[in-house]
Amino acid sequence: MVRYGFDSEKYLRRQTDAILRRMEEFDNKLYIEFGGKLMFDYHAARVLPGFEPNVKMKLLERFRDQLEVVICIYAGDIERKKMRADFGITYDMDVLKIIDDLTERDIAIGAVVITRFDDQPAAIMFRNKLEHRGVKVYVHRSTKGYPTDVDTIVSPEGYGANPYIETERPVVVVTAPGPGSGKLATCLSQLYHEHGRGVRAGYAKFETFPVWNMPLKHPVNVAYEAATADIGDVNLIDHFHLEEYDERTVNYNRDLDAFPLLRHILEKITGERSRYRSPTDMGVNQIFFGIDDDDAVRTAATQEIIRRYFHYSCDYQSGAVEKAAVQKVSILMEELGVKPEDRSVVIPARNAARGAKAKGKGADGVFSGAAMELADGTVVTGKNSHLFHAASSLVINAVKILAGIPDGIDLLSINVIDSLGHLKKDILGDKMLGLDLEETMTALSICAATNPVAAEAVEKLRELENCEVHLSHIPLPGDEVAFRKLGVNLTSDPCFASRCLFDR
């Protein structure tokens, strides 16, 4: 059962005050580099139970009249169609989604900046698409002299070669779909232009994790390290801050490595000693002050680390990450004294798969199991058969329990199942005839039109949001997409669900 440990409203009050104070220090022109997800920050919501996934957007709404947003995207990410895994969409599509979300909330959008632009065809097409829809687009090429020649970087040939982004409001939030998108370079380029125009603009960093004023090895900070194992982030004590103030704070390796150069650039731009004596000084994050139950947060963060272990294990099996990412999270788990089986739904899912094998109920010779923990702590299981994927069986069983429907009552009409099977086999030529979860939910909604019991089950689908789910196999596309829409926290063992190399 969920135990809340974070107060989003308390956090919002602290965070609003911190940004206002920082803005006042810089002649009311502040560029804030927003790290992490601007919206739907599910990592934060999982490690800080009670954190609203869209709390950052609520923060922006409080500054609506003083703020505009600049969105950065790296041209190389457009070209290679980099994905945002939690949504299953590419970075360029996520930029469109961010624009829609901001527009819906009446938050001003200054521009989209395509960074490290090198005339990539896909980036040109994306720029054209945005401009045809009335969005201002700027392109920034790689900065000449970066990272060693500061005199060139801070010159007309360096940042001065970038077009100045016209902004009107005192706070400019610079955000992106993900890391490596050029947010910092965009902020510094703007500072160069602003100071050249006589505006004493400033820079600040808003980064939720790691939490600077929590212990280095607190599970919340360790969960950040686990989440970034694929890009090699490491949490460290900010030695600059320790030396300057004799205070232990936490930052991560990339910020610590970049700080001397960043401070040098800031001082070159402004012509004065930087007020920032450490990476910690640059931040405005107040997330720590929203935590009101440390034990609940520790438990939640530990579970997130286990989830990351499964995610990286599957990504490694699929060829998406190196084995080092899996090994790193394994070490983090060992340090905390936890193992994969400490996730409550892992053993039941594996037992369900063994149950399918014992009964000889499988598809393509593969026997799969699934388990879900409902909000009240009840664990439900499902296994695959010639009719259903394990994920489909699981969700059907779960909504039956939530609706109080006896197990012996069928929710799906055999005629609907046969019709879908005919479509898959005889019309579309699919080899795997069992219904995946997306197909099963469609069939359930069709049956609901004439079956009141099925209609009641459909309504219970919404109660599956945030439930924990584990599969004994890597989910097939139709299962993964459906689980994402349901909003469950999904993990799986790094085993393929089919012997086929090509999954339709």
C-alpha positions as semicolon CSV with decimal commas, in nm:
position;residue;x (nm);y (nm);z (nm)
1;M;0,000;0,000;0,000
2;V;0,121;0,351;-0,081
3;R;0,265;0,547;0,209
4;Y;0,302;0,915;0,127
5;G;0,610;1,102;0,234
6;F;0,612;1,427;0,034
7;D;0,405;1,747;0,056
8;S;0,387;1,909;-0,289
9;E;0,219;2,226;-0,165
10;K;0,483;2,291;0,101
11;Y;0,750;2,234;-0,164
12;L;0,584;2,474;-0,408
13;R;0,584;2,755;-0,152
14;R;0,954;2,710;-0,077
15;Q;1,047;2,675;-0,443
16;T;0,854;2,988;-0,547
17;D;1,030;3,197;-0,283
18;A;1,373;3,064;-0,382
19;I;1,328;3,157;-0,749
20;L;1,197;3,505;-0,663
21;R;1,498;3,570;-0,439
22;R;1,740;3,459;-0,709
23;M;1,566;3,671;-0,973
24;E;1,604;3,983;-0,759
25;E;1,981;3,935;-0,752
26;F;2,017;3,987;-1,127
27;D;1,836;4,303;-1,233
28;N;1,518;4,097;-1,283
29;K;1,653;3,894;-1,577
30;L;1,721;3,534;-1,487
31;Y;1,785;3,233;-1,709
32;I;1,702;2,910;-1,526
33;E;1,831;2,583;-1,668
34;F;1,558;2,329;-1,590
35;G;1,699;1,978;-1,558
36;G;1,486;1,663;-1,561
37;K;1,135;1,641;-1,699
38;L;0,926;1,957;-1,715
39;M;0,609;1,749;-1,707
40;F;0,519;1,396;-1,605
41;D;0,824;1,355;-1,381
42;Y;0,740;0,999;-1,287
43;H;1,085;0,927;-1,146
44;A;1,034;1,200;-0,883
45;A;0,679;1,077;-0,816
46;R;0,806;0,723;-0,757
47;V;1,092;0,812;-0,522
48;L;0,897;1,085;-0,340
49;P;0,547;0,942;-0,286
50;G;0,313;1,239;-0,276
51;F;0,512;1,436;-0,533
52;E;0,276;1,541;-0,813
53;P;0,428;1,448;-1,152
54;N;0,329;1,789;-1,291
55;V;0,431;1,999;-0,991
56;K;0,696;2,179;-1,201
57;M;0,423;2,297;-1,434
58;K;0,226;2,424;-1,135
59;L;0,539;2,612;-1,033
60;L;0,557;2,776;-1,376
61;E;0,191;2,868;-1,354
62;R;0,268;3,070;-1,041
63;F;0,511;3,279;-1,249
64;R;0,292;3,287;-1,559
65;D;0,303;3,666;-1,598
66;Q;0,678;3,689;-1,535
67;L;0,800;3,388;-1,726
68;E;0,855;3,242;-2,071
69;V;1,001;2,910;-2,179
70;V;1,276;2,831;-2,429
71;I;1,296;2,467;-2,540
72;C;1,628;2,319;-2,656
73;I;1,677;2,006;-2,865
74;Y;2,005;1,869;-2,995
75;A;2,002;1,830;-3,375
76;G;2,175;1,492;-3,347
77;D;1,890;1,359;-3,131
78;I;1,642;1,462;-3,400
79;E;1,851;1,291;-3,668
80;R;1,885;0,961;-3,483
81;K;1,528;0,966;-3,349
82;K;1,624;0,947;-2,983
83;M;1,338;0,818;-2,770
84;R;1,189;0,933;-2,443
85;A;1,140;0,588;-2,296
86;D;0,863;0,671;-2,048
87;F;0,635;0,800;-2,325
88;G;0,763;0,589;-2,613
89;I;0,798;0,898;-2,835
90;T;1,097;1,064;-2,999
91;Y;1,256;1,380;-2,858
92;D;1,127;1,595;-3,144
93;M;0,773;1,472;-3,083
94;D;0,818;1,544;-2,713
95;V;0,907;1,904;-2,799
96;L;0,573;1,931;-2,977
97;K;0,402;1,783;-2,671
98;I;0,578;2,030;-2,439
99;I;0,461;2,318;-2,659
100;D;0,102;2,190;-2,649
101;D;0,113;2,142;-2,271
102;L;0,252;2,492;-2,213
103;T;0,003;2,650;-2,452
104;E;-0,285;2,473;-2,280
105;R;-0,177;2,634;-1,952
106;D;-0,127;2,978;-2,109
107;I;0,248;2,977;-2,038
108;A;0,444;3,182;-2,291
109;I;0,685;3,002;-2,524
110;G;0,980;3,216;-2,627
111;A;1,129;2,985;-2,888
112;V;1,266;2,644;-2,977
113;V;1,644;2,626;-3,016
114;I;1,801;2,350;-3,227
115;T;2,151;2,312;-3,079
116;R;2,475;2,190;-3,237
117;F;2,303;2,229;-3,571
118;D;2,506;2,102;-3,867
119;D;2,247;2,110;-4,146
120;Q;2,113;1,767;-4,056
121;P;1,821;1,695;-4,294
122;A;1,587;1,576;-4,016
123;A;1,664;1,888;-3,809
124;I;1,589;2,110;-4,108
125;M;1,255;1,934;-4,159
126;F;1,172;1,977;-3,791
127;R;1,258;2,347;-3,802
128;N;1,037;2,391;-4,109
129;K;0,750;2,206;-3,940
130;L;0,766;2,433;-3,635
131;E;0,799;2,754;-3,834
132;H;0,503;2,658;-4,052
133;R;0,299;2,628;-3,731
134;G;0,403;2,973;-3,613
135;V;0,671;2,870;-3,361
136;K;0,990;3,079;-3,345
137;V;1,295;2,862;-3,412
138;Y;1,664;2,947;-3,366
139;V;1,960;2,732;-3,465
140;H;2,286;2,732;-3,270
141;R;2,590;2,563;-3,418
142;S;2,873;2,415;-3,211
143;T;3,051;2,686;-3,014
144;K;3,392;2,770;-3,154
145;G;3,670;2,718;-2,902
146;Y;3,463;2,503;-2,664
147;P;3,564;2,373;-2,414
148;T;3,921;2,500;-2,362
149;D;3,958;2,837;-2,536
150;V;3,750;3,067;-2,315
151;D;3,867;3,380;-2,495
152;T;3,719;3,245;-2,820
153;I;3,408;3,102;-2,652
154;V;3,322;3,441;-2,501
155;S;3,369;3,640;-2,820
156;P;3,183;3,732;-3,139
157;E;3,320;3,410;-3,293
158;G;3,194;3,195;-3,007
159;Y;2,867;3,274;-2,830
160;G;2,840;3,586;-3,040
161;A;2,796;3,374;-3,352
162;N;2,467;3,242;-3,213
163;P;2,159;3,448;-3,291
164;Y;2,018;3,630;-2,988
165;I;1,689;3,480;-2,871
166;E;1,440;3,761;-2,821
167;T;1,277;3,731;-2,478
168;E;1,049;3,975;-2,302
169;R;0,994;3,849;-1,948
170;P;1,221;3,857;-1,641
171;V;1,239;3,479;-1,594
172;V;1,336;3,254;-1,885
173;V;1,311;2,882;-1,821
174;V;1,538;2,682;-2,052
175;T;1,420;2,324;-2,076
176;A;1,456;2,020;-2,303
177;P;1,320;1,669;-2,362
178;G;1,626;1,515;-2,198
179;P;1,996;1,551;-2,108
180;G;2,259;1,663;-2,357
181;S;2,020;1,897;-2,537
182;G;2,227;2,215;-2,500
183;K;2,044;2,395;-2,220
184;L;2,355;2,528;-2,047
185;A;2,515;2,649;-2,371
186;T;2,192;2,827;-2,463
187;C;2,180;3,001;-2,124
188;L;2,543;3,113;-2,149
189;S;2,496;3,232;-2,506
190;Q;2,203;3,444;-2,391
191;L;2,404;3,586;-2,100
192;Y;2,676;3,689;-2,344
193;H;2,424;3,876;-2,560
194;E;2,238;4,026;-2,261
195;H;2,554;4,170;-2,105
196;G;2,656;4,299;-2,445
197;R;2,328;4,490;-2,445
198;G;2,387;4,627;-2,097
199;V;2,150;4,387;-1,916
200;R;2,297;4,232;-1,599
201;A;2,126;3,897;-1,652
202;G;2,198;3,594;-1,433
203;Y;2,200;3,218;-1,450
204;A;2,064;2,958;-1,210
205;K;2,014;2,584;-1,221
206;F;1,700;2,395;-1,125
207;E;1,788;2,028;-1,089
208;T;1,568;1,804;-0,875
209;F;1,826;1,527;-0,830
210;P;2,061;1,459;-0,669
211;V;1,925;1,644;-0,366
212;W;2,203;1,875;-0,251
213;N;2,108;1,885;0,118
214;M;2,046;1,512;0,172
215;P;2,317;1,257;0,260
216;L;2,526;1,128;-0,029
217;K;2,410;0,769;0,020
218;H;2,046;0,845;0,097
219;P;1,832;0,613;-0,121
220;V;1,678;0,914;-0,298
221;N;2,022;1,021;-0,419
222;V;2,125;0,664;-0,493
223;A;1,806;0,628;-0,703
224;Y;1,924;0,920;-0,917
225;E;2,255;0,744;-0,972
226;A;2,067;0,428;-1,069
227;A;1,843;0,622;-1,308
228;T;2,148;0,763;-1,489
229;A;2,364;0,449;-1,487
230;D;2,358;0,441;-1,866
231;I;2,524;0,784;-1,892
232;G;2,763;0,730;-1,601
233;D;2,651;0,998;-1,356
234;V;2,808;0,960;-1,011
235;N;2,700;1,146;-0,697
236;L;2,983;1,315;-0,512
237;I;3,041;1,558;-0,227
238;D;3,070;1,909;-0,372
239;H;3,432;1,974;-0,275
240;F;3,412;2,333;-0,397
241;H;3,130;2,399;-0,152
242;L;3,307;2,213;0,127
243;E;3,624;2,417;0,081
244;E;3,442;2,752;0,055
245;Y;3,181;2,708;0,330
246;D;3,291;2,401;0,529
247;E;2,952;2,246;0,449
248;R;2,891;1,901;0,295
249;T;2,654;1,910;0,000
250;V;2,587;1,667;-0,283
251;N;2,626;1,715;-0,657
252;Y;2,717;1,490;-0,947
253;N;3,035;1,439;-1,145
254;R;2,942;1,625;-1,463
255;D;2,853;1,946;-1,278
256;L;3,163;1,923;-1,060
257;D;3,388;1,861;-1,359
258;A;3,236;2,148;-1,556
259;F;3,226;2,403;-1,274
260;P;3,575;2,558;-1,306
261;L;3,519;2,621;-1,677
262;L;3,163;2,745;-1,618
263;R;3,276;2,988;-1,348
264;H;3,553;3,115;-1,575
265;I;3,304;3,171;-1,859
266;L;3,059;3,352;-1,630
267;E;3,334;3,580;-1,503
268;K;3,451;3,645;-1,858
269;I;3,097;3,736;-1,965
270;T;3,020;3,960;-1,667
271;G;3,366;4,105;-1,613
272;E;3,342;4,047;-1,237
273;R;3,399;3,779;-0,977
274;S;3,121;3,521;-0,987
275;R;2,887;3,501;-0,688
276;Y;2,890;3,123;-0,743
277;R;3,171;2,958;-0,550
278;S;3,041;2,603;-0,603
279;P;2,798;2,407;-0,823
280;T;2,565;2,394;-0,522
281;D;2,555;2,776;-0,518
282;M;2,405;2,774;-0,869
283;G;2,104;2,566;-0,769
284;V;1,767;2,683;-0,645
285;N;1,614;2,344;-0,573
286;Q;1,406;2,316;-0,252
287;I;1,285;1,958;-0,293
288;F;1,423;1,847;0,045
289;F;1,185;2,077;0,231
290;G;0,881;1,896;0,089
291;I;0,977;1,565;0,251
292;D;0,776;1,497;0,565
293;D;0,828;1,120;0,608
294;D;1,186;1,012;0,549
295;D;1,114;0,642;0,606
296;A;0,843;0,638;0,338
297;V;1,074;0,816;0,095
298;R;1,361;0,576;0,168
299;T;1,138;0,277;0,101
300;A;1,003;0,421;-0,222
301;A;1,347;0,517;-0,350
302;T;1,484;0,172;-0,276
303;Q;1,204;0,017;-0,480
304;E;1,287;0,253;-0,767
305;I;1,647;0,131;-0,765
306;I;1,521;-0,227;-0,805
307;R;1,299;-0,116;-1,095
308;R;1,599;0,044;-1,262
309;Y;1,790;-0,282;-1,228
310;F;1,520;-0,466;-1,421
311;H;1,492;-0,192;-1,682
312;Y;1,866;-0,192;-1,754
313;S;1,876;-0,573;-1,754
314;C;1,610;-0,578;-2,026
315;D;1,776;-0,294;-2,218
316;Y;2,104;-0,484;-2,210
317;Q;1,933;-0,799;-2,337
318;S;1,782;-0,592;-2,619
319;G;2,117;-0,433;-2,703
320;A;2,018;-0,081;-2,594
321;V;2,276;-0,033;-2,313
322;E;2,612;-0,173;-2,211
323;K;2,643;-0,433;-1,938
324;A;2,820;-0,174;-1,720
325;A;2,483;-0,006;-1,653
326;V;2,340;-0,330;-1,511
327;Q;2,653;-0,392;-1,307
328;K;2,647;-0,042;-1,162
329;V;2,288;-0,074;-1,038
330;S;2,369;-0,421;-0,899
331;I;2,648;-0,265;-0,692
332;L;2,415;0,011;-0,568
333;M;2,164;-0,253;-0,461
334;E;2,433;-0,449;-0,278
335;E;2,537;-0,135;-0,091
336;L;2,177;-0,090;0,025
337;G;2,137;-0,459;0,109
338;V;1,851;-0,526;-0,134
339;K;1,799;-0,779;-0,412
340;P;1,565;-0,798;-0,717
341;E;1,327;-1,031;-0,536
342;D;1,256;-0,759;-0,278
343;R;1,012;-0,620;-0,532
344;S;0,681;-0,770;-0,417
345;V;0,552;-0,874;-0,760
346;V;0,865;-1,052;-0,887
347;I;0,827;-1,393;-0,721
348;P;0,449;-1,417;-0,791
349;A;0,510;-1,344;-1,162
350;R;0,777;-1,610;-1,186
351;N;0,556;-1,858;-1,002
352;A;0,273;-1,784;-1,246
353;A;0,507;-1,863;-1,536
354;R;0,596;-2,193;-1,373
355;G;0,226;-2,260;-1,326
356;A;0,165;-2,205;-1,697
357;K;0,444;-2,447;-1,781
358;A;0,310;-2,710;-1,541
359;K;-0,028;-2,694;-1,713
360;G;0,127;-2,684;-2,057
361;K;-0,050;-2,355;-2,129
362;G;0,175;-2,140;-2,342
363;A;0,221;-1,994;-2,685
364;D;0,506;-2,071;-2,923
365;G;0,648;-2,299;-2,653
366;V;0,702;-2,004;-2,419
367;F;0,538;-1,991;-2,077
368;S;0,489;-1,646;-1,926
369;G;0,359;-1,509;-1,598
370;A;0,259;-1,168;-1,468
371;A;0,178;-1,019;-1,129
372;M;0,027;-0,694;-1,005
373;E;0,002;-0,541;-0,659
374;L;-0,322;-0,347;-0,620
375;A;-0,354;-0,033;-0,410
376;D;-0,474;-0,230;-0,106
377;G;-0,174;-0,466;-0,122
378;T;-0,355;-0,756;-0,290
379;V;-0,132;-0,939;-0,538
380;V;-0,300;-1,067;-0,856
381;T;-0,140;-1,297;-1,113
382;G;-0,197;-1,404;-1,471
383;K;-0,035;-1,642;-1,719
384;N;-0,034;-1,678;-2,094
385;S;-0,241;-1,919;-2,299
386;H;-0,335;-1,973;-2,663
387;L;-0,605;-1,705;-2,612
388;F;-0,430;-1,434;-2,408
389;H;-0,091;-1,290;-2,328
390;A;0,003;-1,307;-1,960
391;A;-0,046;-0,929;-1,940
392;S;-0,402;-0,963;-2,071
393;S;-0,485;-1,241;-1,830
394;L;-0,341;-1,034;-1,545
395;V;-0,548;-0,723;-1,615
396;I;-0,869;-0,924;-1,664
397;N;-0,811;-1,093;-1,328
398;A;-0,730;-0,761;-1,160
399;V;-1,044;-0,578;-1,276
400;K;-1,255;-0,877;-1,176
401;I;-1,121;-0,853;-0,821
402;L;-1,171;-0,476;-0,810
403;A;-1,527;-0,507;-0,938
404;G;-1,611;-0,808;-0,723
405;I;-1,683;-1,023;-1,028
406;P;-1,661;-1,401;-0,967
407;D;-1,369;-1,570;-1,140
408;G;-1,598;-1,805;-1,331
409;I;-1,773;-1,523;-1,521
410;D;-1,627;-1,449;-1,865
411;L;-1,594;-1,081;-1,949
412;L;-1,515;-1,129;-2,317
413;S;-1,755;-1,279;-2,565
414;I;-1,613;-1,582;-2,746
415;N;-1,749;-1,433;-3,069
416;V;-1,541;-1,118;-3,020
417;I;-1,230;-1,325;-2,939
418;D;-1,282;-1,543;-3,248
419;S;-1,339;-1,238;-3,466
420;L;-1,014;-1,078;-3,347
421;G;-0,832;-1,408;-3,395
422;H;-0,961;-1,429;-3,754
423;L;-0,847;-1,073;-3,818
424;K;-0,499;-1,140;-3,679
425;K;-0,442;-1,478;-3,845
426;D;-0,632;-1,473;-4,171
427;I;-0,635;-1,102;-4,257
428;L;-0,319;-0,955;-4,103
429;G;-0,108;-1,273;-4,113
430;D;0,007;-1,266;-3,749
431;K;0,172;-1,582;-3,617
432;M;0,094;-1,516;-3,250
433;L;-0,283;-1,541;-3,204
434;G;-0,312;-1,472;-2,831
435;L;-0,458;-1,128;-2,762
436;D;-0,211;-0,873;-2,631
437;L;-0,321;-0,626;-2,365
438;E;-0,407;-0,348;-2,608
439;E;-0,628;-0,585;-2,808
440;T;-0,782;-0,726;-2,490
441;M;-0,882;-0,384;-2,360
442;T;-1,034;-0,302;-2,699
443;A;-1,229;-0,628;-2,692
444;L;-1,343;-0,557;-2,336
445;S;-1,473;-0,214;-2,434
446;I;-1,663;-0,370;-2,727
447;C;-1,823;-0,627;-2,499
448;A;-1,911;-0,353;-2,251
449;A;-2,161;-0,212;-2,501
450;T;-2,390;-0,511;-2,444
451;N;-2,260;-0,664;-2,121
452;P;-2,309;-0,460;-1,799
453;V;-2,055;-0,674;-1,613
454;A;-1,789;-0,600;-1,875
455;A;-1,883;-0,232;-1,857
456;E;-1,823;-0,236;-1,482
457;A;-1,483;-0,399;-1,541
458;V;-1,386;-0,129;-1,792
459;E;-1,449;0,140;-1,531
460;K;-1,212;-0,038;-1,291
461;L;-0,922;-0,003;-1,535
462;R;-0,860;0,349;-1,406
463;E;-0,786;0,207;-1,060
464;L;-0,479;0,027;-1,195
465;E;-0,283;0,354;-1,222
466;N;0,040;0,346;-1,018
467;C;0,002;-0,025;-0,940
468;E;0,320;-0,232;-0,942
469;V;0,348;-0,489;-1,223
470;H;0,612;-0,746;-1,310
471;L;0,630;-0,982;-1,607
472;S;0,845;-1,292;-1,635
473;H;0,938;-1,175;-1,986
474;I;1,013;-0,859;-2,180
475;P;0,672;-0,720;-2,284
476;L;0,571;-0,727;-2,648
477;P;0,479;-0,389;-2,803
478;G;0,102;-0,426;-2,757
479;D;0,146;-0,509;-2,389
480;E;0,402;-0,236;-2,319
481;V;0,198;0,040;-2,486
482;A;-0,117;-0,061;-2,300
483;F;0,058;-0,076;-1,963
484;R;0,202;0,271;-2,030
485;K;-0,148;0,403;-2,097
486;L;-0,276;0,244;-1,777
487;G;0,002;0,420;-1,585
488;V;0,138;0,118;-1,399
489;N;0,497;0,081;-1,275
490;L;0,614;-0,198;-1,502
491;T;0,923;-0,416;-1,478
492;S;1,012;-0,750;-1,632
493;D;1,272;-1,022;-1,625
494;P;1,522;-0,999;-1,912
495;C;1,372;-1,291;-2,104
496;F;1,205;-1,271;-2,445
497;A;0,836;-1,357;-2,470
498;S;0,873;-1,531;-2,804
499;R;1,130;-1,734;-2,990
500;C;1,066;-1,516;-3,294
501;L;1,330;-1,250;-3,358
502;F;1,075;-1,016;-3,518
503;D;0,786;-0,908;-3,293
504;R;0,495;-0,752;-3,479
